Structures are given as structure tokens and as C-alpha cells.
Amino acid sequence: MPRASAPSGFGELAPPPDIFDAQALDLEFWLKPRTIDVIRPASGERAKLLYWRDGEIIESAYQDLCHLLRDVNGKETARIDPKLFETLWGTQAFVARYGIDTPLEILSGYRTQASNQKLREAGVPAARQSLHIEGRAADIRLASLNSEVLGGLVKSFRQGGVGFYYRSGPRGGWIHADTGLNRTWKG
């Protein structure tokens, strides 16, 4: 069986284009305990936390995750929508099935109104009514996947908005994932 060439940043083996489709997941996937491995480049923090088991969020781990997704510029923590953690965990757990076992980079999580405004003033693409302000969005990157593949997977969860932000260079772009309306855009 011939192999397809790997998308940039993916690795040697390339799956068929439809393999990263979360709609193909079975119920058992969603019933197992959920551990998320995240890194926050802006603060240098990393954590691997079991945050959900037996149908319930583990409050102490949830609080730790909210802290990790805090506004590192405004130094404020807020409650993060648990559905966002579902998308982040699902993304990481899904690609782990294919041998991609790297931490999920959180480039931006919760933002204060002031931090969001500073980004806008600096020319960074940040919506006035950003879902980051409500604790319902994160900008993410997975070192082993390019933005197109990662964004396609996040989009397949059908849990909210997905923004594709392409940037050249070794670190590449990122994906905005939120728990708002299902929509897609490129920035």
C-alpha cells in the first residue's frame, strides 16, 4: 500500500486525510479518564493533570488548569469553560492514538479586557468581544502537527469556533479553539 507524503511538520508517516476526524470516535473514547498534558510557553509552566474521571471533573485539577490558562500578562485567573477542556483533551487524546504524544502548547487562554485591548492596539488579531475574555477560548499549538491538520481535527469535534492562524518560521502558526458558535476563519 503506497504511503501519502507527510504534511509539513507532521513526521514520517502520513495518515489518510480523513483519519483525524473526531466524528469517527466510539463512545468508549469519551468515557475513559481524562488526563491533559499542557505547556505554557509564556510562563514556562508544564502540567500533566488527570482532571476528569467517572463522569465528574476533579475540582483541584480543574483549578490548576484554570490557573495554567490564566492571563499571564494581566496576572488574573478566571473559570474556564469545562467544554473547552473537553476539546483540548479530545484533541490530544485523539492524536495520541497515532503515536503523537507531545504536550499541547497553550499560547493564550483567558484574557482580561485590558490585555485583550493591548493586543488589539499592538496589531494582534484579537476580537473586541473575544471569547478569551469569557474563559471560553484558547490559542493552541501541537508541535507534531501543522496548523491545517490540527485545526481540521479541532473543527471535527464540532464544539465551537476554529480559527487558523498561519505564520512562517520554525514555530509556525496556531489554532484558536472556542466554545462559541460553530464557525471557521483564517487570520
C-alpha positions in Angstrom: 0.0 0.0 0.0 1.6 3.3 -1.0 2.0 6.0 1.7 1.0 9.6 1.2 3.7 12.2 1.8 3.7 13.8 5.2 2.2 17.2 5.7 4.9 19.8 6.8 5.7 19.4 10.5 3.9 16.1 10.8 6.6 13.4 10.7 7.4 10.4 8.5 4.1 8.6 8.4 1.1 10.4 7.0 -2.4 9.2 7.7 -5.1 9.3 5.1 -6.7 12.8 5.1 -9.9 11.6 6.9 -8.2 9.8 9.8 -8.2 12.9 12.0 -12.0 13.1 12.2 -13.3 13.0 15.7 -16.8 12.0 14.5 -15.3 8.5 14.0 -14.7 8.1 17.7 -16.6 5.5 19.7 -18.4 6.1 23.0 -15.6 4.3 24.9 -13.2 7.1 24.0 -15.4 9.7 25.8 -15.9 7.5 28.9 -12.3 7.0 29.8 -10.5 9.1 32.4 -9.1 12.4 31.0 -5.5 13.5 31.6 -4.3 16.5 29.8 -0.6 17.4 29.2 -0.1 21.1 28.6 2.8 23.6 28.4 2.5 27.3 28.7 5.5 28.8 26.8 4.7 32.4 28.1 5.3 31.3 31.7 7.5 28.2 31.3 4.9 26.0 33.1 4.0 22.5 32.3 1.5 20.2 33.9 0.0 16.8 33.3 -3.3 16.5 35.1 -6.0 13.9 35.5 -9.0 16.3 35.5 -12.0 14.1 34.8 -12.9 10.6 35.9 -16.1 8.6 36.3 -18.2 11.4 34.7 -17.0 14.1 37.1 -14.5 16.9 36.9 -11.8 16.7 39.6 -12.0 20.2 41.2 -8.4 20.5 42.2 -7.1 19.6 38.8 -9.7 21.9 37.2 -8.5 24.8 39.3 -4.9 24.0 38.3 -5.9 24.0 34.6 -7.7 27.4 35.1 -4.5 28.8 36.6 -2.4 27.5 33.7 -4.8 29.1 31.2 -4.7 32.4 33.2 -3.9 35.8 31.7 -0.2 35.7 32.1 0.1 39.5 31.2 -2.8 40.7 33.4 -1.9 38.1 36.0 -5.5 37.1 36.5 -7.2 33.7 36.7 -10.8 33.0 35.7 -13.0 30.0 35.5 -12.5 28.3 32.1 -15.5 26.7 30.3 -15.2 22.9 31.0 -16.2 22.3 27.4 -13.0 23.9 26.2 -11.0 21.4 28.2 -13.0 18.7 26.5 -11.9 19.9 23.1 -8.3 20.3 24.3 -8.2 16.9 25.9 -10.0 15.3 23.0 -7.5 16.7 20.5 -4.5 15.5 22.5 -6.0 12.0 23.3 -7.1 11.5 19.7 -3.6 12.2 18.2 -2.0 10.0 20.9 -3.8 7.1 19.3 -1.5 7.6 16.4 1.7 7.9 18.4 1.8 11.7 18.7 2.4 12.1 22.4 3.5 15.7 23.0 2.2 18.4 25.3 -0.5 20.8 24.0 1.0 24.3 23.9 -1.3 26.9 25.3 -0.3 30.2 23.7 -3.3 32.2 25.1 -6.2 31.2 27.3 -8.2 33.6 29.4 -7.5 37.3 28.8 -8.6 40.3 30.8 -10.4 43.1 28.9 -7.2 45.2 29.3 -4.9 42.5 28.0 -7.2 41.9 25.0 -7.2 45.7 24.3 -3.4 45.9 24.4 -3.2 43.0 21.9 -5.6 44.9 19.6 -3.5 48.1 19.9 -0.4 46.1 19.1 -2.0 44.9 15.9 -2.5 41.3 17.1 -5.8 39.8 15.7 -8.0 39.9 18.8 -11.8 40.4 18.6 -13.3 43.2 20.7 -15.8 40.7 22.2 -13.2 37.9 22.3 -14.3 34.6 23.9 -10.9 34.6 25.6 -12.4 37.3 27.9 -15.1 34.9 28.9 -12.7 31.9 29.5 -14.2 30.2 26.5 -11.2 30.2 24.1 -7.6 29.1 23.8 -4.9 29.6 21.2 -3.1 26.3 20.9 -0.3 24.5 19.0 0.8 20.9 18.9 4.5 20.7 17.9 4.0 17.5 15.9 1.1 18.8 13.7 0.9 21.7 11.3 -1.9 24.2 11.8 -4.0 22.8 9.0 -4.1 19.3 10.4 -4.5 20.4 14.0 -7.3 22.9 13.0 -9.1 20.2 10.9 -9.1 17.9 13.9 -10.4 20.6 16.3 -13.1 21.5 13.8 -14.2 17.9 13.5 -15.2 18.0 17.2 -18.0 20.5 16.2 -17.8 22.1 19.7 -17.3 25.8 18.7 -15.2 28.1 16.6 -11.9 27.3 15.0 -9.5 30.0 13.7 -6.5 29.1 11.6 -3.5 31.5 12.1 -0.7 30.7 9.7 2.8 32.0 10.4 6.1 31.1 8.7 9.1 30.0 10.8 10.1 27.1 12.9 7.3 27.6 15.4 4.6 28.0 12.7 1.1 29.1 13.3 -1.6 28.3 15.8 -5.2 27.3 16.2 -7.9 29.3 18.1 -10.4 26.9 19.6 -13.5 28.2 21.4 -16.9 27.0 22.8 -18.9 29.6 20.9 -20.9 29.1 17.7 -19.6 26.6 15.1 -17.6 28.7 12.7 -14.2 28.8 10.9 -12.0 31.6 9.8 -8.4 32.3 8.8 -6.3 35.1 10.3 
